[in-house]
Amino acid sequence: MNASTNGHSANTGNIESYKSTLKAYKSLIEDRDIVWLVVTSDAITSNFPGSVTGNVRTEIQALTTTDGTSVVLIGKDGTIKDKSNTLDLESLFGLIDTMPMRINEMQSKR
């Protein structure tokens, strides 16, 4: 499985590619309880059922635009676990699968 967007960053206009990739891996994303957001200057697209507004929207936009980062993994504990300029789901899934909460989830499913 290679869910990378071929090394392109959101800054090179691959927003639609990101959305398509995220939708294609929907079941693997749901299995890992991932909430994703695709942030542009005028909109936030997400699989989150609610709306992203106010301070949360401002903080997310600042986080992804101040240093050119386009992909940020935030853990369930609220801390940043990884930052990247590209969307590489294989790498993110691998990282998530090594986290203690995920290991416990996988063991309890057996």
N, C-alpha and C positions, 0 to 999 in steps of 0.2 A: 504494500500500500504506500503510495506516495501522494499525499494531499498537499504538497507544496504548490505554490503558485509560481513555480519556476524562478524563484529568487526576485520577483518583482515586488516593489513596495507599493503601499497605497498611494504614495506620492507620484507614482508613474501612471496613475489612472486605472488601476486594477480593482477598483471598488466593486464593480459588477462581478468580476472574477472571484473576489473574496466571498461575496454573497452566494454565488453559485456553488463554490466549494463547500461552504458551511452547510448549505441545504443538502448537498449530495452526501454528506457525512452525518446527517441528522441523527440516525440511530446510535452511532458511536458517541456523538456529542451528548445525546440524552442519557446514555448509559453512564457517562462520567459526570452528569449533572452540571454541564457547562452552560452558562448564560453568555452568549456572545453579543457584541455590539459592533456595528460598522459605523464609524464616525466620520462625517464630512463637515465642512464648515456650515452647512445649512440643514443637516438632518442626522438623526441617529436611527439606524435600522437594527433591529434586535429580535431574538427569539424570546425575549422576556415578555410575559403577557401583560405587564403594566406599562406605564409610560415613564420615560426617563426625562425628568424636568428639573428645573431649579438648580440648586447647588451641585447635585449629582451630575447633571449634564455639564455644567461649567467645569467641574473637576475632571471629568472624563475627557472633555475636549482639551483641557490644558495638559493633561498627562500625555496625550497622544500627539500633540502638536509642538510642544516646546523644544523637544530634542530630535524631532524627525522620526520618532518611534511610531510604528503603525500597528504593532501587535503587542498587547500587554496581557499577561496571565496573572490574575489576582486570585489568590487562594480563598478558601472558605473562611479563613481567619482574617481576611481583609488586607493581607500584606501582598506586595508585589513579588511574584515568584519568578517571573521571566519577562524580558522585554526584547523585542526583535523588530527588524525592519521588514520582515517577510512573514507571511502566513504559512507555516509548516506544521500541519496537524499531526503528522507522524511524530515529529519531535515533541510537540506539546502533549500528545497522548502518552508518549514514553515518560515524560517528566511527571505528568499527573499520576501515572501508574506506579511511580516510586514513592509517592507521598503516603504517609501513615494512614490518613483517613481513607484513601482509595484502597490501600492494601487491605484494611479492615473490611471495606465494602465487598471487595472481591472474595475474601475468605468467607464472609457470611452468606454469599450467594451459592457457595458450593454445597 
